[in-house]
Amino acid sequence: MGMNEKIAADITAAMKAKDAGRLSALRMLKAAVMNKGVEKNRDLDDAEVLQVVASLVKQRRFTASALALEPVTVITSAAIGTP
């Protein structure tokens, strides 16, 4: 079973298990793989799919580290003076 088939099978399993978090992540992964395939005008092989996965992981780690370093400011309606 190739990586594309494994992703499709995992999406089906997540749907059946009603696991919204996993389903969302898998759909995002499938979309990224499909976009890269459209960019290259062909289906990706397993090595290229793994490269897409690695790039998505790198992006999420960067975002998580950036959010951990930045103080989060919550602006409420009271803070901006609106009722």
Secondary structure by P-SEA (a helix, b strand, c coil): ccaaaaaaaaaaaaaaacaaaaaaaaaaaaaaaaaaaaaacccccaaaaaaaaaaaaaaaaaaaaaaaabbbbbbcccccccc
